[in-house]
């Protein structure tokens, strides 16, 4: 029985490492695609839309 437990524990460790690696890849990809705030345009309210909503 002890061998089964250590194999399961090892499998869980491998899965955790894979999840962490995937998370790091996603964070790196998101950072690479991020647009600096200075390069974005400020949203301007559309007065016509607001007037139609009253």
LINFENKA-V640001 format. One record per residue. SS is DSSP state (h for helix, s for strand, l for the rest). PHI is phi in whole degrees, 0 to 359 (NA if undefined). OMEGA is omega in radians with two decimals (NA if undefined). Layout:
ss-><SS;SS>
phi-><PHI;PHI>
omega-><OMEGA;OMEGA>
This chain:
ss-><l;h;h;h;h;h;h;h;h;h;h;h;h;h;h;h;h;h;h;h;h;h;h;h;h;h;h;h;h;h;h;h;h;l;l;l;h;h;h;l;l;l;l;l;l;l;h;h;h;h;h;h;h;l>
phi-><NA;299;298;297;295;291;293;294;298;296;298;294;296;296;298;297;295;294;297;296;297;296;297;296;296;296;296;295;294;297;295;294;267;294;257;302;303;297;268;267;262;283;290;247;299;270;297;298;297;295;296;289;277;292>
omega-><-3.10;3.13;3.11;-3.12;-3.13;3.10;3.13;3.12;3.12;3.11;3.12;3.11;3.12;3.12;3.14;3.12;3.11;3.11;-3.14;3.12;3.12;3.13;3.12;3.10;3.12;3.13;3.12;3.14;3.13;3.13;-3.14;-3.10;-3.06;3.09;3.13;-3.09;-3.10;-3.09;3.13;3.10;-3.13;3.11;3.11;-3.12;3.11;-3.05;-3.14;-3.13;-3.11;-3.12;-3.13;-3.06;-3.08;NA>
